[in-house]
Amino acid sequence: MNLSKYLTLTAIALGLSVSVLLGRSSPVAAFSVCGLARPEATFKTTGRLVTICRGEASFQMIMTFYDGTGYQRIPVEREKDLFRGTDGTHNYIINKRELIIGTDGKPPKRERVIQAR
């Protein structure tokens, strides 16, 4: 058998092997920022993604920034249709309409909620 036929058959065999392996692999499971638990609520604002997870003693607000600079975790409490919490520097309130980030003595920053679940 000449070398080009051998290489062609080897490439075909490898391609079939990869196809068979990939076809039989189990689907990849994606986990949320809440781990295996289902999020209590999710919000998409004009500047960030906000996920509310159940914590051990309260809820946790996880804010992921669109610009890729990271995330922030804040303990929050549920009050009817909103979640309210503080990280010691800023106060956070989110509902289905807006996210409000405030500090004492300064006007609060407001972001419109685009999507809520």
N, C-alpha and C positions, 0 to 999 in steps of 0.2 A: 504494500500500500504506500502510495507516495505521501509526502509530508503535508501537502495542502489538503488532501482528502481526510487525513488523520486529524488535522487541526479543525476542519469543518465539522467532522463527526463529534469531536470532543466538545466543541462549542455548542453544538445542538444538544448533546447529552447534558452538559452543564446547565444549559437554559431550561431543559425539561426538568432537571433535578430541582432547580430553583423554583420553577413554577409549581411543582408538586409540593415542595416544602411550604411555599407561601400559601398555596391553596388550602393546606391542611392546618395552617397555624390558627390559633384562637384569636378572636378580635381583641384589640388593645382596649383596656378599660381606662377611661380618663376620670380622674378624681378632681373635685372642686376644691376651693380653698377651705371648705368645711370638712375636708377629709372624706370619710365614707358616709357621713351624715348628709341629709338633704338640706339645702339652704332654707332658712325660714322665709327670707325675702331677697330679691335681687333688684337693683336699680341701675340704670345706665343714665348718667348725667352728661352734660356737654363736655366735661373734663375728666371723668373717671368712672370706673365700674365699682359699685358698692354691693357687697354681699353681706347679709346678716346670717350668722350661724348661731346655733345654740351652744353656749359655753357650759361649764360645770355649774356655775351659780347664776349666770345671767346670759345675755346675748353678747356676741362679739360682732362689731362692724369691721369688715375688711375692705379697705379702699385701695384699689389698684389704679395706678395712674396711666393714662393713655400714652404718655411720652416715654414709658419704659423706665422711669426713675425708681420704681419700686412699689412698695405697698405700705399701708399703715393699719394697725390693729387697735381698735378702741372698744372698751367695754361700754355697752349701751343697755338701756331699759326700754321696754315696750310700753307705750302709752296710747291706747286705742289704735289709731291708724298711723302712728309715727314712732320712730325710734330716736332716743335722746341719750347723749353721753358726753364725756369729756376725757381728754388725755392729760389734763392738768394745765395745759396752756390754752387750748381751744375748746369751745363748746360746739357740739355737732347735733343737728336735728335734720332728719330726713323723713319725708313722706312721699306719696305718689306724685306730688307736684314739684317739689324742690328740695335741694340740699342747702342747708344754711350752716356756715362755719363762722363762728363769732369769737371775739375776745372782748374782755371788759374794756370799755372806753373807746373802741374803734367800731366803725360801721361794719356789719357782717358781710361776708362774701356769700353770694347766692349763685347757685347753679341750677338750671332748669333740668328736671328729670324728663328724659326722652322716652324711657321705657321702664315699666315696673311690673314685677310679678310677685 
